[in-house]
Amino acid sequence: VDQKPFIAWFVQTHAKLMALAIGDGVNDVGMIRASHVSVGIRGSESHLAANAASFRAQEWKQLRPLLLQHAVRTMVLLSATMKWIYYKHAMTACMLEAWMVHNRYRSWRDPTDPVYMFAFNGSIYLLAIAYAVEDVVGDASAIRRKSLFSPASLLRWWLSGALHGFFITFALVLAFEGQTPREAGVRMQCIQSVVLTVRLAFITNKWLAWSDVVSAHDEPANDVESGAVDEVVERDDLKHSKLINWTLRALHTKVGHCVPCLLFVIWATTWTGVDTLAVLLVSFMVASVCLATDFLIMPRYGPMRYACELMLNPSRMRSTRVAA
């Protein structure tokens, strides 16, 4: 029996652990294929190990950033995406359920408009996920997989989303009387977008400064060795690329991350004929209540638990945090 594949099989079967295989030779191919995750180094004798592996590396020195930086970023990305999905869907489901309970189930029709829901999911919700996966991460050694994917952490995000959904419907019923289902659906999505934006500001660790946004594209363009036509085409593509990058970086500032939410609220309320100012006032009030509950529900940000942790162990204070 080949020893390396047997060790990988034994670790997975009897030790009940995830197996990571790293190899650069032909004799490592069996071990690479038998493991859960594998990294193949392009060796001088053969490329079979690199071709059979899940990830490829050119040199052995690339393993450290791959395992200790990119792997941690991937875990945080998956964790943040799952938690935001739990939060948003719990908020939407409980918000609509509370609305139907208020109407005593006289109508099972969803009051939200599909067009507005598509715009909400394509701008506000995807922007929140983009911020979450691009946020800074603290010390890799301080992050544990169980803390990122624990059932308690996912349940905490789901419960907070459900609670915020009930808050939205409760405020909507108290603030606006005699509204049609279409108007109620637009107001729901506007309040939901403000709540998501405020929670995003609460979770995000680092924002870009305007000096970073402008200075990122002050470098001169590279010289083009092709003809005059190719040079003009490449310069136009470079301008478009700079414009897109500048816009994306501008949205990652404290002021820029509020722009899509405000544009969505103004567009939805104006198109439907709903009072924009009243919707914004109610939205900020609901967002303030939801933010107050986040301080108590989120353990990494909760002031009471954080103060107790600092009293017991002051070394736990870190400059960056990971949303739990």
N, C-alpha and C positions, 0 to 999 in steps of 0.2 A: 504494500500500500504506500502510495506517495505520502510523504510525511507532511508537507505543507498544506495540501487540501484537507487532510485528515484533521490537522490542528484547527483549521477554520471551521470544519464541520463540528468538531467536538465543542468548541467554544459556543457555537450557536445552539447546539442541541442540549448539552448537559449543563453548561454554565448559564444558559438563557441570556446571553449578552449579544450586542450588536458587534459584528466583526468588521474591522477595517484592515484591508490588505494593501501593502505597498511593495512593489517589485519593479525590477528593470530587466529581467532576463526571461528566457524561454521556460525555465523551470518554475517560474512564478505564475504562469498563466493559469494553472489549475487552482492555485490558492486564490487568485484574483477572481476567477469565475465562481468560486464557492463562497465568497464573502458577500456581505450585504453591500458594502461600499468599498471601492478600490481606487487606488491611485497608481497609474502606470508611468514609469520614468522611461523616456526614450534613451535606451542604452546603446552602446556602440555595437553590440553583437546582434541585436534584433529589435524590431518595433512591435513584436507580437504582444508584449505585456502592455504597452501603451494603447494599442488598438483594442485590447480586451477589457480595459479598465473603464470605470465610470468617469474618471477625470484623468487628464493627461498633464504631465509636467516635463519641461525640457531638462531641468537640472534638479539635483537633490536639495539645493538651497531654497527652492521655491516651495518646499513643503511647509516651512514655518508660517509664512503668510497665508498659505492655502488652508491649513488646519486651524490656526489660532486667530485668524482675522476673517477670512471669507466664510469659513464654516460658521462662526459665531454670527456674522451678519445674516447668513441664510436662515439660521434658527430664529433670530429676532424678526426677520422679514415674515416668515411663516406664522410666527406667534402673533405679531401685530395684525397681519391680514385676517387671521381667524378671529381675533378678538373684535376687530371692527365689524366683521360680518355678523358675529353674534349680536353685537350692540345695535347695529342698524336694523337688522331684521326683527329683533325683539321689540325695539321702539316702534317700528311700523306696525307690527302685528297687534301689540297691546293698545296702540293709539286707535287703530280701526276697530278693535274689539270693544273698547270703551265707548266709542262713538255709536256702535250698534246697540250696546246696552242702554245708552242714553235715549236712543230712539225706540227702545223696546222691541227691537228686531222687526220693525215694520217694513224695513227694506234691507235686503242682503247685498245691495249694490255698493261697490266700492266708490266712495265720494271723490277720490283723487282722480285727476285726469291723466290718462296714459302719456300724453305729450309732456306735461309738467313732471311726471314721474321719470320719464326718460331723461329730461334735462337735469333733474335733480341727481339721478344716479350717474349721469355722464360728467357732471361738473363737481358738485359738492362732495358726493360720496367718494368718487375716484380720487379727488384731490386730497381728501383726508387719508386715504390709504397711501397715496404717493408721499405725503409728508411723513407718515408713520414709518415707512420702509427706508426713507432717506435720512432719518434722524440719527444723531450721534449716539454711540453706544459706549458705555463705560468700560471698566476693566474687564477683559474677557474672562479672567479667572474668577471674577465675582458673579458671573452669570451661570446659572444652572438650568439644565434642560427641564427639570421637574418644575421649577418656578415659572418657566415660560409656558408650558403646556399642561399645567396641573388642572384637574377638574374644578378646584376651588377658584382658580383665577378666571377660567372661562365662565363659570357660573356667576362670578362677581360682575363680569362685563354684561352678561345676559340679564341679570337682575337689575342692574343700573339702567340698561336700555328699556326694560319693561316699565320701571318706575318713571323714567322720563317720558315714555309714551303716555302713561296715565296723566302725568302733569300737563302735557300738551293738550289733551282732550278736555281735561278739567278746566284749564284756563280758557280754552276756546269756547266752552259752553257758558262760562260766567261772563266773559267779556263781550261776546257777540250774541244777540238775540234775533230770532226770525231770519236766520241765514239759510240760503238754499244749499243743497248738498254740494253743488259745484263750488260755491263760495267757501264752504267749510273745507273742502278738499284743498283748495288753493291756500287757505290760511294754515292748514295743517302742515303742508309742505314748506311753507315759508318759515313757520316757527321751527320745524324740524331742521331746516338748513342752518338757522341761527344757532340752535342748540349744538349741532354738530361742529360748527365753526368755533364756538366758545370752548367746547370740550377739546378740540384740536389744539387750541392755544394753551389749554391747561396741561395737555399731555406732552407737547413738544419741548424738547430740551434746549435746542439751539436754533436761533433765527439768523438769517443773513442780514448784514448791514448794507445800506445803500452804497457805501464806498466799495464793498466787495462785489456788488452787482455791476457797477460801472467799470471798476479796474480789471474785471475778468476779461474784457474785450478791448483793452487799450493797446495790446501788442500788435505790431505790424504784421500784415499778411506775408506769407512766404512767397518767394519768387516763383513764377511759373515758367517752365522751360519749353512749353509747347508754343504753338503759333498764336497770332493775335486773336483769332476767333476763340480758340480754346481758353485763352487768358481772360477774355470778357466773360465767357460762360462760367469759368471757375470763380471769378470775382463776384458774379451775381449769386452763385450758389453759396459763396462764403458770406455774403451780406445776409442772405436768408437764414443761414445757419446761425449767424451772430444774433439776428433778431429773435429767432426762436429761443436760443439759449438765454438771452437777456430777459425775455418775457418769463421763462420758467424760473429763473433766479429771482426776478422781481416778485413773483408770487410767493417766494419762500421768505419774504420779510414779514415783519409784524403787521405792517399796513397792507401789504399786497395779498396776504392770505384772506383778508376780509372782502376783497373786491369781488370775487365770484359770487359770494353769498349776497352781497348788496345788489349786484346786477340781477341775480335770479329773483330776489324779492321784488325789485322794482319792475322787472319785466312781467312776472306772473300777476302781480296785483294790478298793474296798468292794463294788461291785456284783458283781465277779467272784470275790471271796473270796481275793484275793492280799494278801500282807503289804505294807502301805503303807510302813512305815518302811524295809524292805529295798529296795524299789523306789526310794525317794527317795535313799537312800545311794548306790546304784549309779548313779542318774541324775546326782547331783552329781559323782561321780568321773569319769564319762564326759564330762560338760560341762566339767570342768576340763582334761581331756586335749584336748578339741576346742578350748577357748579357747587353750591353749598352741600348737596348730597354727595358729590364726588369727593369732597374733602373727607367725608366720613366713610365712604365705601372703599376708595382706592387705598390700599395699605401703604404703598410706596410714597403717597402724597398726603395721606391723612395726618393732620397735625398732632393728634393725640398719640397715635402709635409711633410716629416719627420722633416725638419728644421723649417717649419712654425708651425707644431704642438708643437715642443719643445719651440718655442718662445711664443706661446699662453699659453701653459700649460706644464711646465718642468716636472711635475710629471708623464707625459705619458711615460717617458723613462723606458723601462723594459729590463731585461737581455734576455728574451726569447720572441719569436714572433710566430704568427700563420699566415701561408701564406693566404693572402686575395685574 
